[in-house]
């Protein structure tokens, strides 16, 4: 849970969301977000912790061809 809370806080800060802003956007109470970020305590439903941790992961781009590079503006 410690690792999960740290990933979520890092992701929130990366997206430049305040706790209050994330609360409004997500529908999760501000108190719950604060408690989660400070203690790691959160209620998870349906025992889906493994799936839930994937939400905090940043996506990596996969380049499979020169066309991918051109589409992403890496090559002109």
DABELHU-V894164 format. One record per residue. RES is the residue in three letters. OMEGA is omega in whole degrees, -180 to 180 (NA if undefined). NEAR is the number of other ideal C-beta (glycine too) atoms within 8 Angstrom. Layout:
RES:OMEGA:NEAR, RES:OMEGA:NEAR
This chain:
UNK:179:7, UNK:179:6, UNK:180:7, UNK:-179:12, UNK:179:13, UNK:178:8, UNK:-179:11, UNK:179:11, UNK:178:9, UNK:-180:9, UNK:178:10, UNK:-180:11, UNK:177:8, UNK:180:7, UNK:178:6, UNK:176:4, UNK:168:9, UNK:176:5, UNK:180:11, UNK:179:7, UNK:178:8, UNK:178:12, UNK:180:12, UNK:-177:6, UNK:-174:7, UNK:-177:7, UNK:177:4, UNK:-176:7, UNK:179:6, UNK:178:8, UNK:179:6, UNK:178:9, UNK:179:13, UNK:180:9, UNK:180:10, UNK:-178:12, UNK:-179:10, UNK:-173:5, UNK:-176:6, UNK:180:8, UNK:178:6, UNK:177:9, UNK:176:3, UNK:-175:8, UNK:173:4, UNK:177:4, UNK:-177:4, UNK:-177:8, UNK:-180:8, UNK:177:6, UNK:-177:7, UNK:-179:9, UNK:179:11, UNK:-179:7, UNK:-177:6, UNK:-178:9, UNK:175:7, UNK:-179:5, UNK:175:4, UNK:180:4, UNK:178:5, UNK:178:5, UNK:-180:7, UNK:-179:4, UNK:176:6, UNK:178:6, UNK:177:6, UNK:179:10, UNK:180:10, UNK:180:10, UNK:-178:6, UNK:176:8, UNK:-180:6, UNK:179:5, UNK:180:6, UNK:NA:3
